[in-house]
Amino acid sequence: MSSSILKSSSIKSQLIKTAKGTRDMLPDQMFIKDKVLSQIKDIFKLHGAVEIDTPVFERREVFQERYGEANKLVYNLDDQGGELLSMRYDLTVPFARFMATHNIQKIKRFQIGKVYRRDQPNQTSGRYREFYQCDYDMAGQYKPMVADAEVLKVFCQQLKNLDLKFKIKLNDRRLLDYAIIEKALCKQEQFNSICTSLDKLDKEPWESVKEELKLKGLDQDQIMKIKEFIDIQSESSVKTLEQLRYLYPNNKILDEIQLLIRYLEEMDCQENIQLDPSLARGLDYYTGMIFEAVLTGEERNLGIGSIAAGGRYDNLLGYFSKNQSIPSAGGSLGIERIFNILEDRHKKSKSIINNVDVIIGSMGEVESLQLMRLASFLWDNNIKADIIHEKIRFKDQIQQAISKGAKYMIVLGEDELKLNKVLIKNLNEKSQLALDFEKPQIIEFIKKGL
């Protein structure tokens, strides 16, 4: 084989590959995605939330210095016509800009859209460079911990509705601040960097995180005081809170956490939530409650990380809104990871996607025109139908109808049409009858049986 042919083959091979960190979605995957997103929207709307949308790219200054060490993962676009632009890294910062642009002071909103990160992709764990986020936020003034509690309730409902076994780890950024700055006597400018290191504890052992903290300039005493705080662990949030009170008596932040736990108990979602001092979300803009949901059932062995996360961010919206403080709490579903779980379930169940109600087949010499005329009438009456145009054995037509999940098969036969009749087969009951080829009569029969 000549080198030119090999080179041409290599070029074509590269052309048909998707870009790194992206993927095509096949019909089965689109079926799951549409179904899941519809369910998610329904639960958001149960809470009175309204849907918004924002551009997939913004002016670059909107994103600058918003994500701490993750700023390097933002996709910047080449200058086109004078504006420096970046692809959105998440939906939260664009939401803050949206609030300022439209001078909104209070809103309960959700948004579903694609975001972009120059991350190292890992398809198994559901990490892509282009992926969907599903955000829910409550912006505006509420009584202490009311919005925080409802946000957590929403995400409990979402994950339960998707039939996932999960645990939501809960902490407070102010408590981390107290433990790291006030008690461990670390410098304020070290705080975000330390939290970024602690955020790795669900993936790396303590010894690795400890060495990283040493490299960041912490001494042994500081590291041990931080460890004393994050080592407080219990299956019961109430017991964890008691231990924290013993370690940090008369701490007002713990009073607010206690109020939050009481709200969660009243809303019947405390059993899925665990107070965890080691949780440290890596984003700079969190100011209070933070949370992260992880799998706890058999599916935790899939190697998938968090499936939802969020928290309180009281200063971010004010940055864009002329320094007007707009307290906010919210979170995001790790929807791509959830897609992976549900796709795996779908493969095992071998269920049919987008099944139709009726398949139209034929026997003998029947014109496509007649098949299409009948199909059009079914479609106009909101009956899902498909046509078998191929000239294949009748037995194979029946198998094709069953494979598409059809309950009925309408057969236009050459001999039957001469008598103005059609044959209707009930594929579930394995019965059939002949009806006059009168469209209203056929529609009435089909709808009655569906």
C-alpha positions, 0 to 999 in steps of 0.5 A, a space after each residue: 500500500 502506498 504512503 499517499 493512501 496510508 496518509 489519506 486514510 489517516 486524515 479521514 480517520 482523524 476527521 471522523 473523530 470527535 474532539 477530545 472531551 466531547 461525544 456524540 449522543 446516540 438515539 438510546 442516549 438521547 432518549 434517556 437524556 430527554 426523559 431525565 431532563 423532563 423529570 428534572 424540570 418538573 421537580 424544579 417547577 414543583 418549587 415554583 422555579 422559573 427557567 432562564 438561559 444565558 449565552 454559551 460565551 461571555 465577555 472574558 472579564 465576566 469569568 476572570 478570577 472567579 474560579 481560583 486555581 480552576 481559572 486555567 480551565 476556562 476556554 478563551 476564544 480568539 479575538 474577533 472584532 475587538 471583544 475578548 470572549 470566553 466559553 462559560 465554565 459554569 452556569 453560576 457566574 453567568 447567572 450573576 451577570 444575568 441578575 445585574 443586567 436585568 436588575 433582578 433582586 429576587 428569583 428562584 431559577 433553574 437553568 439547563 445548558 452546556 458548559 466548557 472546561 479545559 479539564 482532563 477528560 475521563 469518559 468512565 467517570 463522566 468528565 468531559 470538556 463539553 457537558 450539561 449542567 442543571 442548576 437551581 438557585 434561590 437568590 434574594 433575602 430569606 430567613 436564615 437557612 431557609 433557602 439553604 434547606 430548600 436547595 438541599 430538599 430539591 436535590 434530595 428530591 431529584 436524586 430520589 426521583 432518579 432512583 439513585 442511592 446517595 448521600 449528601 455531604 454537608 459543611 459550611 465554608 465559614 466553619 472551614 474559615 474558623 478552623 483554618 484561620 482562627 484556630 490553625 492560624 493560617 494566613 487568609 491568603 492561604 485559605 482558598 489554596 488550602 481548601 483546594 487541597 482538602 477538596 482532594 480528600 475524596 480522591 486522595 489519601 490524607 498523607 498525599 494531602 498532608 504533603 501538599 499542605 506542607 509544600 504550601 507552607 503550613 507547619 506541623 502544628 497547623 496541619 494537625 489542627 486542621 486534621 483534628 477538625 476534619 477528622 470529626 466524622 459520624 453517620 449522624 449529623 446531630 452527633 457530628 454537631 455535638 463533637 464540633 460544639 465540644 471542639 469549638 464551644 460558643 460558635 454561632 456558625 454551629 447554631 445556624 448549622 443546627 437550625 439547618 439540620 432541624 429544617 432538613 428533619 422537618 422536610 424528611 430529607 435528613 436521612 440522606 444528608 451527613 454533616 462532614 467537616 472534611 468537605 471543602 468545595 474548591 470554588 472561591 465564591 462560596 460563603 456559607 453552606 456547601 454540599 456534595 452528593 455522592 453515590 452509596 449503592 452498588 453504582 458507587 463502584 462505577 468510579 463516578 465522582 460527585 453527582 450534585 454539588 453547590 452551596 451559598 454564595 452571598 457576594 458573587 451577585 453583588 460583584 456585578 450588581 453595583 455592590 448590592 448584596 444579593 444573598 444566594 444559595 444553589 447547586 448543580 446536578 452532575 447530569 453527565 455522570 447521571 446519564 452514564 449511570 442510567 445508560 448503563 442501566 438501560 443497556 442491562 434492561 434492554 428496554 425499547 426507546 421511543 416505542 410506537 403505537 402502530 406499525 403499518 405493514 403490507 402484503 402483496 402489491 400495495 402502493 406506498 401512497 396508500 401506506 403513507 395516506 393511512 400513516 398521515 391520518 394516524 399522525 394527525 390524530 396523535 397516534 405514534 406510527 411507523 411504516 415498513 416500506 421494505 418488501 420483506 416477509 410478513 413474518 419479518 414485518 411482525 418481528 420488526 413491529 415487536 422490536 419497535 414496541 408497537 401494540 398494533 400492526 395495521 396490514 394493508 393487503 392486496 386482496 383485503 384492499 379490493 374488499 375495502 378492508 384492513 387487517 389489525 393485529 393486536 401484537 400483545 394479545 396475538 389476536 386480529 380482526 378485519 375492519 372496513 377501511 374507514 379511517 375514523 373507525 380505525 382511529 376509534 378502535 386504536 385509541 380505545 385499545 391504547 
